[in-house]
Amino acid sequence: MAKQGYIREIDKLGRVVIPKQFRKQMNVPEEGGEVVVTCKNGTVSISKLAETCIFCRSRKKLTEFKERPICAQCLAELKGETGEQD
């Protein structure tokens, strides 16, 4: 017999609470976190949203700035290192 997961009720607005243990495993914060919800062949899956730059949504060359992901290009622009000549 297949192992069952947590049983959760769906509220009037169609919401389901993701168990704290799962949020911790996925490293998703209790508030402000984002997940991707997909449905295929009658199975609903929840996965962590891939991190993107907070400014341009790029997924390339990310680093952390004040606990937020930022790409190298946006970080350089913030530092005034755009490479543009006056």
TILO-705551 format. One line per 5 residues: number of its first residue (from 1); their letters; for each residue x, y, z of N, C-alpha, C. Coordinates in pm, 1 decimal, decimal comma. Atoms other than C-alpha are relative to their C-alpha. Layout:
N
NUM> A> X/Y/Z/X/Y/Z/X/Y/Z  ...
END
This chain:
86
1> MAKQG> 83,8/-118,5/0,0/0,0/0,0/0,0/88,4/125,0/0,0  -77,4/-123,5/10,1/130,6/347,4/-90,4/-10,9/80,7/128,8  -1,6/-84,6/-118,9/232,3/577,3/192,3/-85,4/124,1/-23,9  83,6/-118,8/11,5/-24,1/853,3/252,5/70,4/119,6/61,6  -54,4/-123,4/-55,1/69,4/1212,2/315,1/-97,3/56,5/101,0
6> YIREI> 89,9/-67,8/-91,3/-105,8/1464,9/532,8/-136,0/19,4/-66,3  134,2/-25,2/50,9/-480,6/1498,4/491,4/-38,7/141,0/41,8  35,7/-139,3/-25,9/-593,8/1860,2/462,5/-135,7/29,5/-62,1  128,4/-44,8/54,4/-935,7/2018,4/414,6/23,4/117,1/-94,4  -0,8/-114,0/90,7/-997,7/2260,2/132,3/-103,3/98,8/53,5
11> DKLGR> 94,5/-97,0/-54,9/-1154,7/2583,2/260,7/-94,4/52,9/-108,0  101,9/-52,9/91,3/-1441,1/2780,1/100,4/60,1/71,4/-120,3  -66,0/-71,6/109,0/-1194,3/2974,5/-114,0/90,0/-91,9/-83,1  -79,6/96,0/75,7/-1024,6/2656,9/-242,1/143,9/-10,4/45,8  -137,3/0,6/-49,8/-713,7/2695,2/-27,0/29,5/-125,5/81,7
16> VVIPK> -48,8/112,1/-78,3/-507,7/2418,3/129,8/126,2/46,7/70,5  -119,4/-36,8/-75,4/-247,1/2468,5/402,5/110,0/-101,5/-27,7  -115,5/88,0/18,2/96,7/2329,0/319,5/59,6/-25,6/138,3  -54,3/28,8/-133,4/225,8/2148,0/630,8/136,7/65,4/23,1  -123,1/-69,9/-37,1/506,9/2329,0/813,4/123,8/-82,9/-33,3
21> QFRKQ> -113,9/87,1/27,5/737,0/2028,8/775,3/39,2/7,4/-148,4  -28,1/-9,3/143,1/705,3/2047,5/396,5/58,7/135,6/-36,5  -53,2/-134,2/28,5/762,5/2425,5/390,6/145,0/9,6/43,1  -138,4/-1,4/-47,4/1079,2/2376,0/595,0/89,9/-77,3/-95,1  -79,1/81,3/92,4/1203,1/2101,1/360,8/24,5/74,0/-131,0
26> MNVPE> -10,9/-74,5/125,2/1139,4/2326,1/59,8/65,8/136,4/19,2  -57,2/-130,7/-34,5/1289,2/2629,7/238,3/-88,8/113,3/-51,1  98,3/-101,5/37,4/972,0/2833,1/176,8/-46,0/69,4/128,2  42,3/-69,9/-121,5/894,7/3105,4/434,7/-151,0/-9,8/23,1  142,7/7,4/-34,8/561,1/3104,3/618,1/-80,5/110,3/-67,6
31> EGGEV> 68,3/-111,8/64,7/469,7/3444,8/476,8/87,5/53,4/-112,3  -72,7/-60,9/110,1/567,7/3591,7/143,6/69,6/-97,9/-92,2  -61,1/98,6/87,5/696,1/3268,4/-4,6/-89,3/-28,4/-119,5  76,1/33,5/119,2/590,1/3159,9/-350,0/28,0/-142,8/-41,0  -13,4/136,1/49,6/528,9/2812,8/-486,2/-70,3/-10,2/-134,6
36> VVTCK> 65,0/27,5/127,3/427,5/2672,1/-823,8/-93,8/-118,1/21,4  99,3/106,0/-13,3/108,4/2463,5/-827,0/-35,5/-47,0/-140,3  32,6/56,3/130,1/57,6/2229,5/-1122,7/-93,2/-118,9/18,1  90,9/115,3/-1,2/-198,3/1964,1/-1208,5/21,7/-79,8/-127,6  -21,1/86,3/115,4/-126,2/1669,8/-1436,1/-56,0/-138,1/31,1
41> NGTVS> 60,4/132,9/-16,1/-327,5/1350,1/-1475,5/-68,1/-16,7/135,9  73,7/7,8/-125,5/-536,3/1430,6/-1168,2/84,0/12,0/125,7  -88,1/-15,8/-115,6/-235,3/1488,6/-941,4/45,1/145,0/9,9  -44,0/-137,2/-24,1/-168,1/1832,6/-792,6/138,2/-5,2/63,8  -136,0/-5,8/-52,3/199,9/1909,7/-732,8/32,3/142,3/42,6
46> ISKLA> -43,9/-130,0/-49,6/352,0/2193,7/-533,7/152,1/-2,8/5,7  -145,4/-8,0/-4,2/713,0/2298,2/-586,3/42,1/144,0/27,2  -52,6/-132,2/-30,3/927,5/2588,4/-479,3/24,8/75,4/-129,8  -24,4/-84,7/115,4/940,3/2874,4/-726,7/150,3/21,7/-13,3  -142,6/-22,7/21,7/1286,4/2898,4/-880,3/32,0/145,8/31,3
51> ETCIF> -35,7/-136,3/-37,0/1464,3/3201,7/-743,5/35,2/81,3/-123,3  -28,8/-93,6/108,4/1482,1/3500,2/-975,3/41,7/133,6/60,3  -42,1/-133,4/-43,2/1632,0/3847,3/-950,8/-122,8/81,8/40,5  114,2/-77,9/-48,0/1403,8/4077,3/-750,6/-34,4/117,6/-92,2  24,6/-112,6/89,6/1437,7/4345,5/-1020,8/-42,2/-43,9/-140,5
56> CRSRK> 24,8/33,1/141,2/1448,8/4179,6/-1364,9/-50,7/-142,7/-22,0  48,5/138,2/5,2/1339,9/3819,3/-1286,4/95,0/-97,0/-71,0  -98,7/88,6/60,6/1657,7/3675,3/-1442,1/34,4/-112,8/97,2  -43,1/112,5/-83,6/1774,5/3335,3/-1316,0/151,2/-20,7/-10,3  -143,3/15,7/26,0/2136,8/3388,1/-1425,1/84,5/75,2/102,4
61> KLTEF> -101,3/-61,3/-87,4/2429,9/3459,4/-1191,2/-61,9/71,1/120,0  65,1/-59,2/-116,9/2222,6/3518,6/-877,5/92,4/0,1/120,7  -68,4/-10,1/-127,9/2368,5/3631,9/-549,2/-101,0/55,2/100,1  90,8/-50,2/-103,6/2210,9/3735,1/-219,3/37,6/142,7/38,0  -17,4/-135,8/-51,1/2166,6/4099,1/-119,5/-112,3/24,2/98,3
66> KERPI> 98,8/-17,6/-106,9/1990,8/4156,1/213,0/-107,0/-108,9/-5,9  83,5/120,1/1,4/1846,8/3803,2/191,5/-95,4/-6,8/-119,1  80,1/2,6/122,2/1701,8/3864,4/-156,8/90,7/-32,4/-117,7  -82,4/30,7/116,8/1824,8/3723,0/-489,3/8,4/119,1/-95,2  -22,7/-106,9/97,4/1976,1/3973,2/-732,1/103,8/-50,2/-99,8
71> CAQCL> -93,2/46,7/102,0/2151,1/3905,9/-1062,8/121,2/93,4/-6,8  -124,7/-76,2/9,2/2503,7/4026,8/-1140,5/-20,2/131,2/-74,8  21,9/-121,3/78,4/2381,2/4278,6/-1400,0/-72,1/107,7/82,0  72,3/-98,9/-81,4/2130,8/4448,2/-1165,7/86,7/49,8/114,9  -89,7/-41,0/-107,9/2386,4/4450,6/-884,2/102,0/100,9/-51,7
76> AELKG> -95,5/-93,3/59,3/2637,3/4620,7/-1114,3/-65,9/135,0/-26,9  71,8/-125,1/24,8/2375,8/4878,6/-1214,0/-21,7/77,5/129,2  19,3/-66,8/-129,3/2301,2/4951,6/-848,6/129,9/62,7/48,4  -130,0/-51,4/-41,4/2672,4/5002,9/-787,6/50,1/108,6/-94,3  -43,0/-101,0/96,4/2692,3/5235,9/-1088,6/106,0/-52,5/-95,3
81> ETGEQ> -100,9/61,9/87,4/2906,8/4989,9/-1284,6/-66,4/-53,7/-125,4  74,1/45,5/117,8/2695,8/4975,5/-1599,1/87,7/-23,9/-119,8  -88,8/16,3/114,1/2993,2/4986,0/-1830,6/-24,3/103,0/-109,6  31,1/-102,7/99,7/2841,6/5279,5/-2019,7/98,0/114,9/13,2  -91,2/-114,3/2,0/3069,9/5565,0/-2119,9/-79,8/127,8/-18,5
86> D> 69,3/-129,6/13,6/2956,3/5928,9/-2079,0/51,8/74,0/-119,9
END
